[in-house]
Amino acid sequence: MKITKEIKFGIIVVAAIGLFIWGASFLKGKDLFTKDLHFYGVYSRIEGLGVSNPVIINGFKVGRVEKIYFHPNMSGDLVVKFSVNADQFDIPNDTKARIASADILGSKAIDLMIGKSLSYAKNGDTLYSDVEASLTDEVNQQILPLKMKAEDLIQTVDSAIMVVSAIFNQQARNDLSASFGSIKRSLETFEMTAKRIDNLIAEEKDHFSAIFSNVESISNNLKNNNDNLTVAIKNINQVTDSIANSNLKQTINNAALAMESAAIVLKQIENGEGTVGALLNNDTLYTNLEAASRDLDKLFLDLRLNPERYVHFSIFGRKNKNKNKTEGPNGQ
């Protein structure tokens, strides 16, 4: 069978159209000869994600973004439709589709964070969505604590400046100058005192030497009499042991009892009980003794004035008593 030119031309045109369609799909990242699964993700923002951006797993491309549009509920959220090559990887249904940076230039991609579920997502399912923090957000998170610290530091510096300004007013400067002057005078006085001490030490050098010599002599004496001191300490220990071993407590108790008895006796005497109490508290004996003393004085006086009444001496015999009789002490 002879193929005409028209048939050849038609075959070439169809082949060219098919090659063009395949090339366009290839340039879009879509393989016409592989089976793809389509999934959806809902995002509040997409951070510059566009159609034909890759879908990756651990940095390996497994699909592409096919369509982006606003959610029909008019909330402002964005719906992203993307495809994944079903022949390369099974997607668990708890996988998270996160928008992340694909390279250092900031181009975006959907990074599938594979979950641990044993059930797999089906074609047309909506996966969990997430958005990776942008470089600006990361910088802001790092800079925010520094910013807060800087603000606190600035406030502290402002407060310190205000305090310093309040302190170093004219009165404070005058007081500070006076304080420095007082410190200077104190240092001068201390220096003069140090000089006086040096002079005193120089003048009393011999005296100090004698004192040190005496101290050394005392220490030598203690050293030489170490045995005697030991014996004395032993004797003191023996005395203290003897006191400790003696019935000191019983002796003290006996003394206390004796003192209590003496106190009782003195109390009885004070109350006039007993013979001694009667003698000390009754004035009759004193009165009688005083009267007896007066009579005894009169008797001695009469004995001195009229001794013949009491003693008679006669060589030639007794005389008439009535003739020489005189009145006695009582006028008789």
Secondary structure, DSSP 8 states (H G I E B T S, - for coil): ----HHHHHHHHHHHHHHHHHHHHHHHTT--TTS-EEEEEEEES--TT--TT-EEEETTEEEEEEEEEEE-TTSSS-EEEEEEEETTT---BTT-EEEEEE-STT--EEEEEE----SSB--TT-B-EEEE---HHHHHHHHHHHHHHHHHHHHHHHHHHHHHHHHHTSHHHHHHHHHHHHHHHHHHHHHHHHHHHHHHHHHHTHHHHHHHHHHHHHHHHHHHHTHHHHHHHHHHHHHHHHHHHHS-HHHHHHHHHHHHHHHHHHHHHHHTT-HHHHHHHH-SHHHHHHHHHHHHHHHHHHHHHH-GGGT----SS----HHHH----TT--
